[in-house]
Amino acid sequence: MSIQIGIQLYSVRNSLAADPEGTLNALADMGLTRLEGANHRALTEDGIGFGIPAEFLAQLMRERGIEIIGCQINPLDLDRLPAILEFQEKIGNRRIGCDIEFYPYGDVEYVKRRADFFNEVGRNAAERDMTFFYHNHYMEFQRFGDRTVYELLMDYTDPDLVKFELDTYWAYRGGADPIELFRTYPDRFVMSHQKDFPADSPRPLNMYDGSVAPDASIDMPMFLELEKAEEFAEVGTGVLPIQDIIDAASQLPNFAYMLLEQDYSAGSELDAVRTSLEAFARYDGIDL
């Protein structure tokens, strides 16, 4: 199976803020027509985020063949969920997801409560024949006893209601092996995020190797303080085994898309996207 490539629009968030129409057309010109949104104002807005008007999005979908293949929703709120799902349904998107979560260190009962909540979100999505997915950072690979948070989420979420979008970069930064995760939970993954880690990074790949205490209670302020722009690289320019990741993902029965997501770029966001696309074209098993 060839892996279809798309993009998480967070990668070009500054470009979208300055010129949404020009940025989306530039992505389409590169052949990037599979887009994942990120609605960070979900309590008051129903869209795909980044200030993109629904009317313009509809026009772009008609004229440029753009499709929305997923959208992260923050915050997830059960009262708002029907309107959120209805909007996504109208634009043809069948997947919504959780973008970021934090877990008080060692609190397994809290993880279970969140898993119950994710099951309920997934149940609401399934009633509309839509999929709910969970997207990770490095926090999920902390050990709470003999299990990581990620393993606990796999254990306590319903496989039929909660799927996963594996951010391979952040998994590596949590000390996990994405390829092994694909092999261990082959039915759970529907998408992934791909970026790269620079060889000259000032810190080790694993955040728990000196950057974060293994027993830290990680929250958003700590996450933002420790997130360093110089520790992100364009696909194919760093040290991650991307061909091996592609090969492993291609064996998964429910896997749909590998999405470029680069949280920070040293130069122009669109130039960084172009560099990553050129790299993707050199890998085997890729459908651009």
QUIDABEL-V598147 format. One record per helix or strand of 2 or more residues. SS is the DSSP state (alpha for helix, beta for strand). FROM is the first residue (numbers start at 1). LEN is the number of residues. Records with the same first field share a line. If there is no record, write none. Layout:
SS=FROM-LEN, FROM-LEN
This chain:
beta=3-6, 34-6, 67-7, 95-4, 131-5, 143-2, 147-2, 163-5, 189-6, 257-4, 286-2
alpha=9-10, 20-10, 54-11, 78-13, 108-19, 139-3, 149-8, 168-6, 178-7, 220-7, 229-3, 242-8, 269-12
